[in-house]
Amino acid sequence: MESLDQKTIDQLGQRVKDARAYLHIDEIAAELAQLDEETAQPGFWDDTAHAQSVSKRAGNLRETIREYDEAAQTFADAQTAYELADEDEAFAEEAAQSFERLTGMLDALELASWFTGQFDSGDAILTVNPGQGGLEANDWTDMLFKMYSHYVEDREGWKLHVLDVTYAEGIGIDRATIQVEGRNAYGMLRSEIGVHRLVRISPTDAKARRHTTFASVELLPVLPDDVEVDLDPNDVRVDVFRASGPGGQCVNTTDSAVRLTHIPTGIVVTCQNQKSQLQNKEAAFRVLKAKLYELEEQKRQAEIEELRGERMENSFGSQIRNYVLYPYQMVKDLRSNYETGNVDAVLAGDLEPFVIAYHKWKASQ
């Protein structure tokens, strides 16, 4: 970081004070106390769904308070070390390291404070679909699926559940749907909604020509149990079938995959990557519920950007991000203008800089 002086320390101290305000620490501490009191009541776990929702909310609030307290303590320790540096140079290095660590903490707290939407703090359902490009698009969809899988698996506190992967003939996949569990998962991943463009020498082209192909990313929130959706089970046709593609023995030798068809709307949801038919059915209904909620939002308002983002053609001219592997290497987000030449790292799941850059851009609009 920049050379350490009293001005820098004062600025960081002010950022700590500002964080307490924009995180509403006093308010969430009061809410947490109420939730803890509720969880201590007899019969709290009689309603499992409600109890899990309350426990998750309490956990998120407790984590926010913990992160702020850690930042405040780090500032206090670093300030003490800075004051002792005149007597012992070893404290100067300790202070510099602590303030650098504090800067990262405050950046993370600021980012988290932006996720104030109804579903931003919750889990997400992410789907990747191929666009223009034929086999190339199927392969690109597979590459994006793996990129997001690595990103989620590498992010502390997040969990990945593969709900459905439909393999294409030849190479790649026709569609992939994952559920991401973790704090602010839906809010964070809203940066990925849209069309992603790949430029490279095609591995399927015998003449080794350059190809441009597309895939789109859709995002839905995992709806809390207290959100009501008009879903009549009698309107849903349930079909079971044998799961396809790579998988364990049980996945491929039993009719464990589930396809739901919502007859009034024609919405079709499939899930085949859970261990049992019951688990696949439950996961599919979560996705269907989210899709129906979004459909209701479309009917209520002309602009539906709050949930899924603007619908764009899955082709040239509508992309949000370019991934160029040839004739040069670069990944560039066309909204935030953030870019990097380390394409391999991005495709291996190093997406955090793009996610943060998007949300900083979004907050500035």
Secondary structure, DSSP 8 states (H G I E B T S, - for coil): -----HHHHHHHHHHHHHHHHHTTHHHHHHHHHHHHHHHTSTTGGGSHHHHHHHHHHHHHHHHHHHHHHHHHHHHHHHHHHHHHTTT-HHHHHHHHHHHHHHHHHHHHHHHHHT--SSSTTS-EEEEEEE-SSTHHHHHHHHHHHHHHHHHHHHSTT-EEEEEEEEE-SSSSEEEEEEEEESTTHHHHHGGG-EEEEEEEE-TT-TT--EEEEEEEEEEEE---TTS-----GGGEEEEEE---SS--HHHHHS--EEEEEETTTTEEEEE--SSSHHHHHHHHHHHHHHHHHHHHHHHH-S--TTTT-----SSTT-EEEEEE-SSS-EEEETTT--EES-HHHHHTT--HHHHHHHHHHHHH-
